[in-house]
Structure formats: C-alpha cells, structure tokens
Amino acid sequence: MKNISDRVTGNKKQLIIQQLLNLEFYKSSDDRQLYELTFHELRQEYNNYINKK
C-alpha cells in the first residue's frame, strides 16, 4: 500500500504529464516516454519547455 506522500507525488506527476501532453510535448529531451521520467525529471522538462517558448 502506498503512503500518502507517494500518492501526492503520483498525482503531481500525472498533472505535469497532462500539462505537457496539452502542450503537444510527448517525449523527453532524451527521447524517453513521459511516464518513464521521475517527478524531478518531469519538472525539469516542463520548465525547460516553458522557458523555450
């Protein structure tokens, strides 16, 4: 059974993935699928993508 912090992180990760998909960003800069990334890596990808715009 997951603890609460795991569930919160999982929810935040899903939120970032959904935001990236809405921006038509489908793979990380190293060509991995978004779900393969850690929460920290997802935040970095999201920030990098937003800052490039």
BELKA-V35798 format. One line per field, one symbol per residue. ss: DSSP state (@ for helix, = for strand, . for the rest). psi: psi as a letter, one per 30 degrees, with the letter a starting at -180 (. if undefined). burial: 1 if it has 16 or more other C-alpha atoms within 10 Angstrom, else 0. A space follows every 50 residues. Layout:
ss->???
psi->???
burial->???
This chain:
ss->...@@@@@@@@@@@@@@@@@@@....=.....=@@@..@@@@@@@@@@@@ @@.
psi->kkleeeeeeeeeeeeeeeeeefghjfllfgglkefflleeeeeeeeeeee ff.
burial->00000000000011011001000011110000010010100110110000 000
